[in-house]
């Protein structure tokens, strides 16, 4: 029998994880995607905030500012009045106004469509130059929006699952985990494949692979989990 190369084994490992998660959680279906600027707002509001709360704040904000150009002229207090229920609302209001002003100053307008053709690392660097935009928000803007770029979105749930399972180093942070996964993920996986993988891993982290008291007995990845084998 021919010996598989290490990269073949790595690809099969990711494919196996995806198959197991799909069998457990079913398929992931995406609704209509937001434009990149709107996704930036949505992702910034969603940091450390429940989805139901952040989506409510997002729609309240879009009702108040149907044209994002108005956000450039707004004060942080005006933005704050529409997003008060999200975590760290004052900081987010200030950062959003600053980010939109910076985008306009850098590009002469309000659009992130130019990032559709940039190398993914360069697009990340540009976005992470905006106030309070880290690798998670940058990846969400690039992947979840209508840009549909091939960037893996890593939140705390995804980081915990991938570190425990052994896909990334146990002490990895979101930035280093992004770099590792982007090197290892199968090249034939599309941007939507990466988005679906994010949702599957996040769901596992919220239901079974919890921060405290993980439910390993019902986890579809338990039999090959590095953290479980070490106990």
SERO-4910 file (N, C-alpha, C, O; in steps of 0.05 Angstrom, whole numbers):
BEGIN
 pado doro    nc1    nc2    nc3   cac1   cac2   cac3    cc1    cc2    cc3    oc1    oc2    oc3
  Unk    A     17    -24      0      0      0      0     18     25      0     37     26     15
  Unk    A     11     44    -16     26     69    -17     22     85      8      0     86     19
  Unk    A     44     97     18     43    113     42     32    141     36     41    153     16
  Unk    A     13    150     52      2    177     47     22    198     56     35    195     77
  Unk    A     25    219     41     42    241     49     29    255     73      5    253     77
  Unk    A     45    271     88     35    284    112     12    303    106     -7    306    121
  Unk    A     15    317     82     -6    336     75    -32    322     68    -54    333     72
  Unk    A    -30    298     58    -54    282     52    -68    275     78    -93    276     80
  Unk    A    -52    267     98    -64    260    124    -77    284    137    -97    282    150
  Unk    A    -64    307    134    -75    332    146   -102    339    133   -121    346    147
  Unk    A   -103    337    106   -128    342     92   -150    323    101   -172    332    107
  Unk    A   -143    297    103   -163    278    112   -172    283    141   -195    278    148
  Unk    A   -154    293    157   -162    299    185   -183    321    185   -203    319    200
  Unk    A   -179    342    170   -199    363    169   -225    353    156   -247    360    165
  Unk    A   -223    337    135   -247    326    123   -262    309    142   -287    309    143
  Unk    A   -248    293    159   -261    276    178   -276    293    199   -298    286    207
  Unk    A   -263    314    209   -276    332    228   -301    343    216   -322    344    229
  Unk    A   -299    352    191   -323    365    179   -345    344    175   -369    351    179
  Unk    A   -338    320    167   -359    299    164   -373    293    190   -397    290    191
  Unk    A   -358    291    211   -369    285    237   -387    307    247   -409    302    258
  Unk    A   -379    332    243   -395    354    252   -420    357    235   -442    363    245
  Unk    A   -418    351    209   -441    352    192   -461    331    199   -486    335    199
  Unk    A   -451    307    206   -469    285    214   -483    292    240   -506    284    244
  Unk    A   -470    306    258   -481    313    284   -500    337    282   -522    337    294
  Unk    A   -491    357    268   -505    383    268   -522    389    243   -538    407    243
  Unk    A   -518    373    222   -531    378    198   -518    400    181   -496    409    188
  Unk    A   -530    407    159   -518    427    141   -522    455    152   -540    460    167
  Unk    A   -505    473    143   -507    501    150   -517    517    126   -507    514    104
  Unk    A   -537    533    130   -549    549    108   -545    579    115   -552    588    137
  Unk    A   -534    593     95   -530    622     99   -553    638     87   -563    632     65
  Unk    A   -562    658    102   -582    676     92   -568    697     75   -544    695     69
  Unk    A   -582    718     67   -570    739     51   -547    752     66   -549    758     90
  Unk    A   -525    757     52   -501    768     64   -502    799     65   -515    811     48
  Unk    A   -489    810     85   -487    839     87   -464    849     69   -445    834     63
  Unk    A   -466    874     62   -443    887     48   -420    890     68   -426    888     92
  Unk    A   -396    894     60   -373    894     78   -374    914    100   -368    908    123
  Unk    A   -383    939     94   -386    959    115   -406    951    136   -401    954    160
  Unk    A   -429    941    127   -449    932    146   -439    909    163   -445    907    187
  Unk    A   -424    891    150   -413    868    165   -393    877    186   -391    866    208
  Unk    A   -378    898    179   -360    910    199   -375    919    223   -366    914    246
  Unk    A   -396    934    219   -412    943    241   -424    920    257   -422    919    282
  Unk    A   -435    901    243   -448    878    256   -427    862    273   -433    855    295
  Unk    A   -404    858    262   -383    842    276   -372    858    300   -367    846    321
  Unk    A   -369    884    297   -359    900    320   -380    900    343   -373    898    366
  Unk    A   -405    902    336   -426    902    356   -428    875    370   -436    873    393
  Unk    A   -422    853    355   -425    826    365   -404    817    385   -407    796    397
  Unk    A   -382    832    387   -361    823    405   -370    821    434   -380    840    445
  Unk    A   -367    797    445   -374    791    473   -403    798    479   -410    806    501
  Unk    A   -420    795    459   -449    801    462   -465    779    449   -458    769    428
  Unk    A   -487    771    462   -504    751    450   -515    760    423   -520    783    419
  Unk    A   -518    741    405   -526    748    377   -553    762    377   -557    782    362
  Unk    A   -572    753    394   -598    766    394   -596    796    401   -610    813    390
  Unk    A   -578    802    420   -575    830    429   -561    846    407   -569    869    401
  Unk    A   -540    835    396   -524    850    376   -539    854    350   -537    875    338
  Unk    A   -555    834    342   -571    838    318   -592    859    322   -597    876    304
  Unk    A   -604    860    346   -624    880    352   -611    908    350   -623    926    339
  Unk    A   -587    910    362   -573    936    361   -566    944    333   -568    967    325
  Unk    A   -558    924    317   -550    929    289   -574    940    273   -571    960    259
  Unk    A   -597    928    276   -621    937    261   -631    964    271   -640    980    256
  Unk    A   -628    969    297   -635    995    308   -617   1017    297   -626   1039    290
  Unk    A   -591   1010    294   -572   1029    284   -576   1034    254   -574   1057    245
  Unk    A   -583   1013    239   -587   1017    210   -613   1033    205   -615   1047    185
  Unk    A   -632   1031    223   -657   1047    220   -650   1076    225   -661   1094    211
  Unk    A   -632   1081    244   -624   1109    250   -605   1121    229   -605   1145    224
  Unk    A   -588   1103    218   -568   1112    198   -571   1095    173   -554   1078    168
  Unk    A   -592   1098    157   -595   1082    133   -573   1087    113   -569   1069     95
  Unk    A   -560   1109    114   -537   1115     97   -512   1117    116   -512   1134    133
  Unk    A   -493   1099    113   -470   1099    131   -454   1124    130   -439   1130    149
  Unk    A   -457   1141    109   -443   1167    109   -451   1184    132   -436   1200    142
  Unk    A   -476   1180    141   -485   1196    164   -471   1188    190   -469   1204    208
  Unk    A   -460   1164    191   -445   1155    214   -419   1171    217   -409   1175    239
  Unk    A   -408   1178    194   -383   1194    195   -387   1220    209   -369   1229    223
  Unk    A   -410   1233    205   -415   1259    217   -427   1257    245   -431   1277    258
  Unk    A   -434   1232    253   -447   1229    279   -427   1231    302   -403   1228    298
  Unk    A   -437   1236    326   -421   1236    350   -423   1208    363   -443   1194    358
  Unk    A   -403   1200    378   -406   1174    392   -431   1172    409   -443   1151    411
  Unk    A   -439   1194    422   -463   1193    438   -488   1188    422   -506   1174    431
  Unk    A   -489   1198    397   -512   1193    380   -513   1164    372   -535   1152    370
  Unk    A   -490   1151    368   -489   1123    361   -496   1107    386   -511   1087    385
  Unk    A   -485   1115    409   -490   1101    434   -519   1098    441   -528   1078    451
  Unk    A   -535   1118    434   -563   1118    441   -578   1095    427   -600   1088    435
  Unk    A   -566   1084    406   -580   1062    391   -568   1035    397   -580   1014    388
  Unk    A   -546   1033    412   -533   1007    416   -528   1002    445   -510    986    452
  Unk    A   -543   1015    463   -537   1014    491   -537    986    504   -524    981    524
  Unk    A   -551    967    491   -554    941    503   -530    922    498   -527    902    511
  Unk    A   -512    929    480   -489    912    474   -468    916    496   -467    936    509
  Unk    A   -451    896    498   -429    898    518   -409    920    508   -403    922    485
  Unk    A   -398    935    528   -379    956    522   -390    976    501   -376    983    483
  Unk    A   -415    984    505   -429   1000    485   -415   1027    480   -413   1036    457
  Unk    A   -405   1040    501   -392   1066    498   -367   1063    481   -362   1079    463
  Unk    A   -351   1043    487   -326   1039    471   -333   1033    442   -320   1043    424
  Unk    A   -353   1016    437   -361   1008    410   -371   1032    395   -365   1035    371
  Unk    A   -387   1049    407   -397   1073    394   -374   1091    385   -373   1101    363
  Unk    A   -355   1095    403   -332   1112    396   -315   1099    374   -306   1113    356
  Unk    A   -310   1073    376   -294   1060    356   -307   1059    329   -293   1062    308
  Unk    A   -333   1056    328   -347   1055    302   -345   1082    287   -339   1082    263
  Unk    A   -350   1103    302   -347   1130    289   -319   1134    280   -315   1144    257
  Unk    A   -299   1127    296   -271   1131    289   -264   1114    265   -250   1123    247
  Unk    A   -274   1089    264   -267   1071    242   -279   1082    215   -265   1081    195
  Unk    A   -303   1091    216   -315   1101    191   -302   1126    182   -299   1130    158
  Unk    A   -294   1143    200   -279   1167    192   -252   1160    181   -243   1173    161
  Unk    A   -239   1140    192   -213   1131    182   -216   1119    154   -199   1124    137
  Unk    A   -237   1103    150   -241   1091    124   -244   1113    102   -233   1111     81
  Unk    A   -260   1133    109   -265   1154     90   -239   1170     85   -234   1178     62
  Unk    A   -224   1175    106   -199   1190    103   -179   1174     86   -164   1185     70
  Unk    A   -178   1148     90   -159   1131     76   -166   1126     46   -148   1125     29
  Unk    A   -192   1124     41   -200   1116     14   -214   1138     -2   -217   1135    -26
  Unk    A   -223   1159     12   -237   1180     -2   -267   1175     -5   -281   1190    -17
  Unk    A   -276   1152      6   -304   1145      5   -311   1125     27   -295   1121     46
  Unk    A   -333   1113     25   -341   1093     44   -348   1067     30   -371   1061     23
  Unk    A   -327   1051     25   -330   1025     12   -306   1008     19   -283   1018     21
  Unk    A   -311    982     23   -289    963     27   -287    943      4   -274    923      7
  Unk    A   -301    949    -18   -301    931    -40   -274    926    -52   -268    906    -64
  Unk    A   -256    946    -49   -229    943    -60   -214    919    -48   -195    909    -60
  Unk    A   -222    910    -24   -209    888    -11   -215    861    -25   -204    840    -18
  Unk    A   -233    861    -44   -241    836    -58   -218    825    -74   -218    801    -80
  Unk    A   -198    841    -82   -176    832    -99   -150    832    -84   -129    824    -96
  Unk    A   -149    841    -60   -124    842    -45   -116    814    -35   -134    797    -30
  Unk    A    -90    808    -33    -82    784    -19    -94    783      9    -96    804     22
  Unk    A   -102    760     18   -117    758     43   -102    769     67   -114    781     85
  Unk    A    -76    764     68    -60    775     90    -59    805     90    -62    818    111
  Unk    A    -56    817     66    -56    846     64    -83    858     71    -84    879     84
  Unk    A   -105    845     64   -132    854     71   -135    853    101   -147    872    112
  Unk    A   -125    833    114   -127    831    143   -112    854    156   -122    867    174
  Unk    A    -88    859    147    -71    881    158    -86    907    155    -86    923    174
  Unk    A    -98    912    132   -111    938    128   -135    941    147   -138    962    160
  Unk    A   -151    920    149   -174    921    167   -166    923    196   -179    938    212
  Unk    A   -145    909    204   -137    910    232   -123    936    239   -117    940    263
  Unk    A   -119    953    220   -110    980    225   -132    999    234   -127   1021    242
  Unk    A   -157    989    233   -180   1005    242   -183   1002    272   -175    982    283
  Unk    A   -195   1021    285   -199   1020    314   -214    995    323   -236    990    314
  Unk    A   -201    981    342   -214    958    355   -221    935    336   -240    919    342
  Unk    A   -208    933    313   -213    911    294   -189    892    297   -167    899    290
  Unk    A   -195    868    306   -175    847    309   -179    826    287   -195    830    269
  Unk    A   -165    804    289   -166    783    269   -194    770    266   -201    763    243
  Unk    A   -209    769    287   -236    757    285   -254    774    268   -267    765    250
  Unk    A   -255    800    275   -273    819    260   -263    822    231   -280    822    213
  Unk    A   -237    823    227   -227    826    200   -235    802    183   -244    805    160
  Unk    A   -232    778    194   -239    754    180   -269    753    174   -278    744    152
  Unk    A   -286    762    193   -315    762    189   -322    781    167   -340    775    150
  Unk    A   -309    805    166   -315    823    144   -308    811    117   -323    814     98
  Unk    A   -286    798    116   -276    786     91   -292    762     82   -297    758     59
  Unk    A   -300    745    101   -313    720     95   -343    721     95   -356    712     76
  Unk    A   -355    732    116   -384    732    120   -398    751    102   -422    747     96
  Unk    A   -385    772     93   -398    793     77   -400    784     48   -393    761     41
  Unk    A   -410    801     31   -412    796      2   -385    793    -11   -383    785    -34
  Unk    A   -363    800      3   -337    796     -8   -331    766    -11   -317    758    -30
  Unk    A   -341    750      8   -337    721      8   -308    713      3   -302    697    -14
  Unk    A   -290    725     19   -261    718     17   -255    694     33   -269    687     52
  Unk    A   -234    680     26   -226    655     39   -209    662     64   -185    662     63
  Unk    A   -223    667     86   -210    673    112   -226    659    134   -251    662    135
  Unk    A   -213    644    151   -226    630    172   -232    648    196   -214    661    207
  Unk    A   -257    649    204   -266    666    226   -262    649    252   -274    628    255
  Unk    A   -247    660    270   -241    645    295   -250    662    319   -240    684    324
  Unk    A   -270    652    333   -279    665    358   -269    648    381   -254    629    377
  Unk    A   -278    655    406   -268    640    429   -277    611    429   -262    593    438
  Unk    A   -301    605    418   -310    578    417   -294    561    397   -285    539    403
  Unk    A   -289    572    373   -274    559    353   -245    554    363   -234    533    359
  Unk    A   -234    574    376   -207    572    387   -205    549    408   -187    533    407
  Unk    A   -225    548    425   -225    528    446   -227    499    434   -212    481    442
  Unk    A   -245    496    415   -249    469    403   -224    461    388   -215    438    391
  Unk    A   -214    478    371   -191    471    355   -166    466    372   -149    449    365
  Unk    A   -163    481    394   -140    477    412   -143    451    427   -123    436    430
  Unk    A   -166    445    437   -170    420    452   -167    396    434   -155    376    442
  Unk    A   -178    398    410   -177    375    392   -149    370    382   -142    347    376
  Unk    A   -133    391    379   -106    388    370   -101    399    342    -81    392    330
  Unk    A   -119    415    331   -115    427    305    -96    450    306    -83    457    287
  Unk    A    -96    464    330    -77    486    334    -64    481    362    -73    464    377
  Unk    A    -43    496    368    -29    493    393    -48    500    417    -65    517    415
  Unk    A    -44    486    439    -62    490    462    -61    518    473    -80    528    484
  Unk    A    -38    532    469    -35    559    480    -39    580    458    -31    603    462
  Unk    A    -50    572    435    -53    591    413    -74    613    420    -93    607    434
  Unk    A    -69    637    410    -89    658    412   -103    659    385    -95    644    367
  Unk    A   -122    677    382   -138    678    357   -120    684    333   -123    673    312
  Unk    A   -101    702    337    -83    710    314    -66    686    305    -64    681    281
  Unk    A    -53    673    324    -35    651    316    -51    627    306    -42    613    288
  Unk    A    -75    623    317    -92    601    308   -101    606    279   -103    588    263
  Unk    A   -107    631    273   -115    638    245    -92    631    226    -97    619    205
  Unk    A    -68    639    233    -45    633    216    -41    603    212    -36    594    190
  Unk    A    -44    588    234    -40    559    232    -61    546    215    -55    530    197
  Unk    A    -86    553    220   -108    541    205   -108    548    175   -113    531    158
  Unk    A   -101    573    169   -100    581    141    -79    566    126    -81    563    101
  Unk    A    -58    558    140    -37    542    127    -45    513    123    -37    500    103
  Unk    A    -62    503    141    -69    474    141    -95    467    128    -98    445    118
  Unk    A   -114    485    128   -141    479    117   -139    471     88   -123    482     73
  Unk    A   -154    451     79   -153    441     51   -156    464     32   -175    481     34
  Unk    A   -139    466     12   -140    488     -7   -165    488    -24   -173    509    -34
  Unk    A   -177    465    -27   -202    464    -43   -226    473    -28   -248    476    -40
  Unk    A   -224    477     -2   -247    488     13   -251    517      5   -232    533      5
  Unk    A   -275    524     -2   -282    551    -11   -287    569     14   -286    560     37
  Unk    A   -292    594      8   -298    613     29   -323    604     44   -325    608     69
  Unk    A   -342    594     30   -367    584     43   -361    559     60   -374    555     81
  Unk    A   -343    542     51   -335    519     67   -323    528     93   -329    517    114
  Unk    A   -307    549     92   -294    559    117   -316    572    135   -314    569    159
  Unk    A   -335    585    123   -356    597    139   -373    576    152   -380    578    176
  Unk    A   -379    555    138   -395    533    149   -379    518    171   -390    511    192
  Unk    A   -353    515    167   -336    502    187   -336    518    212   -336    507    234
  Unk    A   -334    545    209   -336    563    233   -361    558    249   -360    555    273
  Unk    A   -384    558    235   -410    554    248   -411    527    262   -420    525    285
  Unk    A   -401    506    249   -401    480    261   -384    478    286   -393    467    307
  Unk    A   -360    489    285   -342    489    308   -353    507    331   -352    499    354
  Unk    A   -365    530    323   -376    547    344   -400    533    358   -402    535    382
  Unk    A   -417    520    342   -439    506    355   -430    484    374   -441    480    395
  Unk    A   -408    470    366   -397    449    383   -387    461    409   -390    450    431
  Unk    A   -374    484    407   -363    498    430   -385    508    449   -380    510    473
  Unk    A   -408    515    438   -430    525    454   -446    503    467   -458    507    488
  Unk    A   -445    479    455   -463    458    465   -448    436    480   -456    428    502
  Unk    A   -426    426    469   -411    403    481   -384    411    492   -378    405    515
  Unk    A   -368    425    476   -341    432    484   -340    458    499   -327    478    491
  Unk    A   -355    459    521   -359    484    536   -333    490    552   -316    473    556
  Unk    A   -330    516    560   -306    523    575   -303    507    601   -281    499    608
  Unk    A   -325    503    615   -325    488    640   -345    465    637   -367    469    627
  Unk    A   -338    442    646   -356    419    644   -363    410    617   -386    407    610
  Unk    A   -343    405    599   -349    397    572   -363    370    572   -357    352    588
  Unk    A   -381    367    553   -397    342    551   -383    324    530   -393    320    508
  Unk    A   -361    312    539   -345    295    521   -360    270    512   -356    260    491
  Unk    A   -377    261    530   -392    236    524   -409    237    499   -414    217    486
  Unk    A   -418    261    492   -436    264    468   -422    280    446   -435    287    426
  Unk    A   -397    285    449   -382    301    428   -375    283    405   -363    262    409
  Unk    A   -381    291    381   -374    274    357   -344    273    351   -336    256    335
  Unk    A   -328    289    365   -299    289    360   -284    276    383   -259    275    382
  Unk    A   -298    266    403   -285    258    428   -265    235    424   -244    235    437
  Unk    A   -270    217    406   -253    193    404   -225    200    392   -207    184    394
  Unk    A   -222    224    381   -197    231    369   -187    258    380   -171    272    368
  Unk    A   -197    265    404   -191    291    416   -166    290    433   -164    273    451
  Unk    A   -147    307    428   -122    307    443   -126    312    472   -113    300    489
  Unk    A   -144    332    478   -148    338    506   -161    315    522   -154    310    545
  Unk    A   -179    301    509   -192    278    522   -172    256    526   -173    242    547
  Unk    A   -154    251    507   -135    229    509   -115    235    532   -104    217    544
  Unk    A   -110    261    537    -91    268    558   -101    265    586    -85    266    605
  Unk    A   -127    260    589   -139    257    616   -139    228    625   -149    222    647
***
